[in-house]
Amino acid sequence: MQNYSTSPLWARFRLHYSVAAGVRFVGIAVAALVLAACATRTPQQFSQNFSEVEARDLFEEAFAHIQGRYIEPVDIAPLAVSGMRSLLAQQEPSRLSLLDQPNAVSLMAGGSTLASFRRPAAHDSDGWAELTAQFMDSANQAEPALQAMPAEDLYQAVMDGVVQQLDPYSRYTGARFANTQRASREGFSGIGVSIKTENGQTTVVDVLPETPAAQQGLQIGDLVTHVNGEPLGGLEAIDVVEKLRGPIGTEAVLTLQRPAPPQTLTIRIRRAYVVPATVVGRMDEGLAIIRISSFNRNTAADLEREYRRLSAGPRRVRGIVLDLRGNPGGLLDQAVLAADLFLSDGLVISTFGRHPASNSIFIADARQIAANVPMAILIDGRSASAAELMAAALQDRGRAVAIGTTTHGKGTVQNLAQMPNGGELIITWSRMQAPSGYMLDGLGVLPSICTASRQPLDSPAKLSASVDAYALQAVGWKRYDRVDAALAASLRSSCPAALEPHDEDLALALYLLRHPAVFKQALRPAVESADARAAAMLGAS
């Protein structure tokens, strides 16, 4: 690996530009959070109708971004051809087709050639951008069904075909939905509710604490029928969200049907800047149980604040449980800074890829909270990306015992760029490496104590056997330093990923934290290899 910085301040400076990745989850804020380094630009105002010039601008930017930053060298030709085929797949029934020949790409209707374009060199991103835009223009003119589609839908169809040639975590999001994704990561101006829209009706499913909605008494189960006098019946969720959001300080007048007791209410709410809460904690007889549901821009600060709130209570915090089960990821900087809260020095995580800027070592600074307080982490098959980063860092550095099942295995880093139309292109550009040296991509984090069998670990002897099994399995885990799907599957089979939380995981974590000798035994196997590798990497820099 090259071009590393090892200054403790590097994480806080470098990560200001970074954002993290994860699996998809379903919600009002459309969702797959991304582990990414952000490139931003001021988008142009693209027209609603297709424009060959605007299409060319979009594809030039997208193709150049992929060619320069994707984790593996890639020719643009097969990506562009796939994009054009994806466009033609929007026809019902299919009338037009694409003929890809060594020297030309042609638009066909039956056996007739409607348009033919010289095939650029495979690596010529600008040439393929121009060809793709011209092909789209010809297809639009020849097919009324395409001509009737909004331009953004056409761009989405092409870009879907492009990114499907890359990997499962690369994707394109059109301008409208990209705004929703940015809101998930960075916050938004709104009232602070999550909604569900089904059968044309919009229901409040969550009211975020300390937001305008909470202050004005909105409740889960409220049926929102009008916003500022405009009926919501029949609208899609994204349309309702756009009506609820607006500039900070502006007023939204909501008409509600409240089921219990049945009543119609009119509530005035002044919009504010809202960042969804991702951290919630409680105390259990001196043990702090803190759940992190995802990682957005406030997560690290909220985690520190929540710990300090809990530790300010009447009882001293004697142990911490971090619950990362079901956490799909979030912002990379927040995952690193959250892990850094519990580390005083040394390696947090490293990344490596083809682009020089994708190679990084993230080092903990000296400031930490909860020094010497024992910790356990709960993980499962839906703990992904940023959550895996945090679990791997704290487990490998000997700071916490991981309990549960093998995690999702989303160990790649994506680069996020805003496109000229306001859409977002997210492509994989590097892989994460745990402090002890293993690659997370496709493998995930192996818990120190595996509960996949669902057999109760209700005695010191059974716990000891589980820890011994981990120590043996971890040897192979630590040697996983390249992508090998078959090897990863074999290693993961030792503790299969579970997709549903297991109540016994928390009970086991609390038991460990209340029995220091058992906890110490569970913590021991991960420490030496991680510390040795961190020292070697830092010494060689």
N, C-alpha and C positions, 0 to 999 in steps of 0.2 A: 504494500500500500504506500501511497505517496501523498505529498502535500498536506500533511497533518499539522495542526497546531495543538499544543498540549497545555496551553495556559489555562488555569482554572476560570479565567474570565472569558475564555473562548466560547464556552457554552452559552453564556448570557449574551454575547455579541453575535455569534454565528447563528444561534437559534432564533434570533429576532426575525429572521427571514424564513423560518421553517414551519411546516405544518404536517400533521401525521395521518396515518392511514388505517383503514380498517375494513371489516366486512360490512355488508349492507344491513341496515335495519329499517323497519317500516315505521313511519311516523309522519306527523304533519310537516315537520321540516324534513324534506326529502333527503334521503340519507345514505350515503356511504362516506364517512369521514376519511380524509386522506392524509397520509404521512408524506409531506411534500416540502420542497423548497419553492417559495412563491415567486413568480415573476409577474409583476402587475403592469398594466398600461391603461391609458384612458381609452375606452372603447369608442368606436365610431357609432353614429346613429345609422344603423342599417335599415333599409326600407323593408316593409312587410312583404312586398312582392320580389320575386327573384331578380337578381341583377348579376350578370356575368362578371362585371368588374368587382362587385363586392365579394362574390364567391371566390374569385381568384385571390383577392386580398386575404380572405380567411384561410384558404388552402395553402398559400405561400407561407403564411405564418405557422400553420399547423405542421406542414411537412418539414419545414426547416427545424422546428422545435424537436420533432421526433428524430430527425436525422442527426442533430447535434447532441441530444441528451439521453436518448433511450439507452438502457443498460447494455444492450448488445448492438453491434453494427447492423444496420438494416438498410436494405434498398427500398426506395419509395415505390417503385413500380408495382409490386404485388399488393401493396397497401392501397394505392390509388385505384387499381383495377377492382379490388374488393369493394371499395367505396362506391364506385360506379355501379357495380352489380347490385349492391344494397339499395341504391336509389331505384333501380328498375324493379326491384322486388316490391316496391310500393304499389305497382299496378295491380288492379284486379278487374278482369283477368289479365295475365301477362301477355302483352302484345309485342313489346320491344325487347331486344336482347343485345348483348355485347359480344363482339367477336374480337378476341385478343390474338393478334398475329405478330410475328417477329418484328415487322417494320411498321405496323399500324394498329390502331384501335378503332373499331368501327361500330356505329350504332345501326342495328339491323331491325327490320320489320318483316317477319317471315323470311323469305330468301332475298329480299331487296336491301341494298345498302342506302340508308338515309343520310349518313355523314361518316366521313373517314378522317382520322387525324394521325399525323406522323408520330410514331412512338419515340419518346425521348430516351436518353440513356437511363439505365435503371436507378442511378443515384441522383439524377437531375431533379431536385425537388421543385424548383421554379417551373421547369418544363412540364412536370406532371400536374402542378397546380393549375397551369394555364389549360392543359388538355382537359382536366376534370371539369373546370368551369365551362369550357366550350361544349363538352359532352353533355353537361347538365342543361345548357341552353338549348341544344338540339333536341334533347329528350323532352324538355318542357314544351317546345313548339310542336312536337309530334304527338304528344299524349295529353289530352285534356285533363285526365285525372291528376297528373303531375302539375299541370298549369294551375289547377284549382287549389293546390296545397300552399299554405304559408311558406315563405322562404325559409324560416327557421326550421320547419319540419323537413324540408329538403336537405338543409345542411346537416341536420341531425341524422338523417338516413345515411348520407355519405360518410359522415364521421364515425357512425356506428360500424360501418363496414371496414373502415380504416383501422380502428383500434382493436377490432376483434382478431386482427392478424398479429397482435402483440402479445398480451398476457391478460389474465383475468382481472388484474387490478388497474390496468390502463383504461381510460374511458374519456368520453367527451360529454359535457353537459351544456345544453343550449342556454342562451342568455337568460331566459325567464327562470328556469330551475336553478341556474347557477347562483342567482340572488338568494334563493332559499338555502343553498348549501353554504354560502358565505355567512348567512345569518346563524347557521348551526355552529360554525367555527368561531365567529367573531362577535356575535350578538346582533341585535336589530332594534329598530325603533317601533315599538308596538305597545300592547297592553299587558302581555305576560300570561297568555293562556295557550294550552295545547287543545286542538279540536279534532273531532272526527266527523267526516261528512259521509253519510250513507243515505241512499234513497232520497237524495235532495234535501236532507235535513242536517243541520250543523249542531253538534253537541259538544259542550266543554268536557274534556276528559282529564284535564289537569289545570290547576291554577298555581303558577309559580310564586313562591313566597317572596314577600317584600317587593311586589310589583304593583303597578296601578290597578290591575284586576283584583289582586288580593286585598288591596286597601279599600276598594269599592264594594267588596263583598260578593264577587262572583263565586259560584259554587260548581263543583263537579256535578254533571247531570243537567245543568242549565241548557235549554234549547235556545240558540240564538237565531231569531227570525229576521231581524233587520239591523243594518248598520247605517246610521245617519239617514234613516227613512227608506233606504233601498232594501228591498226584499232579497234574502239569500236563497230562497227556495230554488232548487235545480242547479245551483252553481257547483262547480268542482271545488275541491279543497283549496287548491292553489289560488283560485279566484277569491275565495272567502278570506284567505290569509292576506291577500293584497288589500282587501277592504279594511281589515282590522289594523294593518300597519299603516304608517304615515309619518310625516315629519315630527320630530320631538316637540312636545308642547301643544300639538294640535289635539282637538277633541273628537272622540268617537262616541256617538250616542247609540247604545245598544238596546234593542227591544228583546226581552227574554220571556220564555215560558218556563216557569219553575215548577217541577212536578210535585214537590212536597213542601208545604201545602200548595195545591194548584193555584197559580197566580201569574199575572202578566206584569212585568216590571220594565221600567225605562231607567237605564243607568248611564250616567255621563262619566266618561273616563278620559283623562288627559294622558296622551301617549308619552312614553319615556324610553330611554335606552335600556334594553333588557338583554342580559346575558344569562341564559338558562343555568340554574344551579346544577352542578354535577357531583357535589360532595355533601353527604349527610352523615352525622355521627350520633352515637349514643354511648352511655356508660353501662357496664354490667359488672358490678362488684369490683371496681377498680380497673377494669379492662376497657379500653376504648375500642369500639367497633365502628369503623369508618368505611362507608361504601362510596366508591368512585364509579359513577355510571358511564362516564366518557371523559374525554379531555378537551375542554375548550379553553379560550384565552384566559379564563379566571381560575382554572382548576388548581394550579399550584398554590396560588394565594389563598384560595378558599380552603384547601387542605390544611395549610398552616394555621389559618384562622380557626378552623374547626377543632384542630388539635389543641390550640391554646384555650379555646372556650371550654373544652372538656377537661383540660388539666387545671383550669382555674376553679373547678368545683371543690366540694368539701373533701373528696378522696383523691389521693395521689394516684396518677396513672402508673400501673404496674406492668402493663403490656398493651400492645396495639394489634388489632386485626384489621388489615386492609382487604376489603372485599372487592376483587376485580372480576368476579364471575359475571359473564354476560356483557362485559365492557367491550364495545366494538372498536375502540381506538379513539383518535382525536388528534390534538396538535402535538407534534413532536417536541417542541420546546417545552410544553407543559409536562409531558411525560418525563423528560430528562430533569426538569427543575423539580418535579414532584419526588423523583428518586433521590435527587441531590439533597432534599430536605433531611434525609436520614443517613447521609454519608458525609464524612468530614474530609475525604480526599480520595484520590485514585480514579480509576476508570469507571465510567457509567455505561457507555456503549460506544461502539465504533461502527462506521459505515464505509463501504467501498463500492466503487463502480467504475464505469468507463470514463465519464467526464471528470476532470480534475477536481471540480468543486464538490463532487459527490463523495469524496474521501474525507472523512472527519473522525477525530477522536474527541469525545466529550468527557471532560474531567470535572469531578466534583470540587466545589470550593470548600473552604474550611467551616463555613457557617452551617450548623445543623440544628434541628430540633430533636427532642426525645433521645438525646445521647444516652446510650447504655440501656434504653428501655427495650426489652425483647419484643420481637415482631413476628407475626405470621401473616401470610398472604393467601387468600383463597382464589383459585383459578379453575377454569373449566374450558370446555371446547369452544365456547363463544368468547373467551378472552382473546382479543386479537390486537396485533400491531402495537400501538402505543402501550396498551395494557401488558402485552408480552415483554416489551422493552423494560418497563418498570419492574415486572416480576423477575426477569432474567438478571437485571442489575442488582437488585436487593438480595436475591438468592445466591448468585455467584459470588458476591462480595461478602457473603457470610453474615449479612445483616438481618435476614428474615428466613423463616422456614415456609416453603410453599406447600400448600395442601390442596388436594383436589384431583383433577385429571389433566392430561396433556392439553395444552392450549391449541388454538386454531392453526398456528403455523404461518401467519401472515408476517413474514420478516423482510419484505422489500420496502424500499423508500420510493415514493413517487415525487415527481417534479410537477408543480402546478403552474400553468401559464394562462393568463387571461387573453382570450382571442380578440381580434378587432371588433367583433360584434357583441362583446360582453360575455360570451360563453367561456367555459373553462375546459382546457385540455390537460389531463392528468396522465402522466406516463411514468412507468417504472424506470428509475435511474440508478439505484444502488441497493445493496443488501445490508442488513443489520447483523452485527456479530456481537455475541454476548461477551462479558468481561473474560470468561475462561476460554474463549476462542471459538466456540461452536457457532455455526450459522443458523439463524432462526428460520430462514426461508424454507417453507415446506415441512419443517420439523417442529417448531414451537418450543415450549418450556416444559420440561419434565418435572412434576411436583416432587418435593422431598419425601412426601408421604402420599401415596396413591390411594384414592378411595373408589376407583373405577369398579371394583368388584362388588361394592356395596356391602361387603362383609364388615361387621363391626370390629373396630380396632379398640377393644375395650379392656386391654390389659397391657402392662409395660412390655411383656414378652412379644405380643403381637405388634406393638409399635416398633420395637427393636428390630423385629424381622422385616418390617416394611422399610425401615431406614437402611438396613443392610442390603435389601434388594435395590434400593435407589443407588447406593454406593456402587454396586456392580453395573447397573444399567447406565449410570452417568459416565462411565469410562468410554463406552461407545458414543454416547451423546457428545462428549467433549471433542471427539475426533471428527465430528461431522463438519467439514470445512469446504464442501463444494456441493452443488445441487445434484442430488441423486435420489430420484423419486422412490425407487425400489428400496434403497437403504433407509430412507426416511420412514417409509411405511412400516418396515420391519422394526425399527427402533420405537416408533409410536405405538406399535401393538403391545408393548410391555405395559402400557397404561392408557388404554383407549380413551379418546376425548369424549366427554359427556356433554350433552347440549342442555340438560336441565340441571338446575342447582340441587345440591344434595344437602338436606338439613344437617346431616351428621358432620359435614365439613366444618361448620362453625362450632359445633359442640367440641369437635376434636381440637380445633385451634385454641379454644378457651381452656381445655384440659391441659394442653402443652404449656400454655403461658402460666398456668397455675402450678406447674411441676417443673421447676428449673432444671433438674437433672435430666429429665426426659427431653426437654426443649434443647438443652445443650447437645445431647447426642444427635438429635435430628438436624441441628445446624451444622455440625462439624464437617460432613463430607465435601461440601462445596467450596470451602474457604481456600485451601492451599493452592489449587490450580489457578483460580482467578487472581489471587494476589501475586503469584509468581508471573503470570502472563502480563498483568498490569505493570509490574516492576520492569519486566523485560522491554515492553513497548515504550515506556516512558524513558528508560535508560538509553534506548536506541534512537530517540528522536533528536 
